[in-house]
Amino acid sequence: MARQENSHRAAGTANTAMAEVRDPATQDFVAVSEPGPRTQARIEAAKRRTKARPIRPEVKIVTHEGQKAQIEPVHADSEGHGFHFLDAFGTSSQPFAEAMLGQLASVVRSNADGIEEASLNAGLAAVDGIAPQNEAEAMLAVQMAGTHSVAMEMLRRAKFATSTPALGIREPRDQASAHLHGPDGMPGQGSAPRRAEGHGRACARLSRRTGGCWQCHSDRQPGGGRSRK
């Protein structure tokens, strides 16, 4: 059986049509195999489906001398682009569509240096693919596209991170939080100034809200209850 399978494979390799394409790295011609009958049939089906799909709206980022980057149409029919743009967000309001596009652009970019044309057009295609029928649906569509972009970025960071700081997340720890939390984030582990005047103010606030201070009464839990021992 193994010999028969190997002979079939060898025969298939020998009968495969070959073509020459230029290697973009070396600019040399290399031989590659032509797609087989089943692959070619799949390609033709993909062509038909792709051509039948609607064209998604796209924009280009243009920077004029001495001015900020501007978003402009990619073709000469600016009026047609405007209708295409409004329809993508399911609205007839130009201010609403521009606001949604600005919010989308601020989230899908990979850095804070500027708007990325490819990322913005990808997000715009996602919103248009959802096909919102009104402004409420458009807001949800923009949230979906933005959330996906952020989620993928955080997953990428998490995949290659070797420590928490490598994730690039800044801890929002202000002075008030420092009075209540120590370096490890646990109550009662702060610095000496907290145990004096700063802690007195925090203790008074906690006492009014929860019935006691976790730091003064280590056996208390949030809500005024006591821990089980």
Order of alpha helices (4+ residues) and beta strands (2+ residues): alpha-beta-beta-alpha-beta-beta-alpha-alpha-alpha-alpha-alpha-alpha
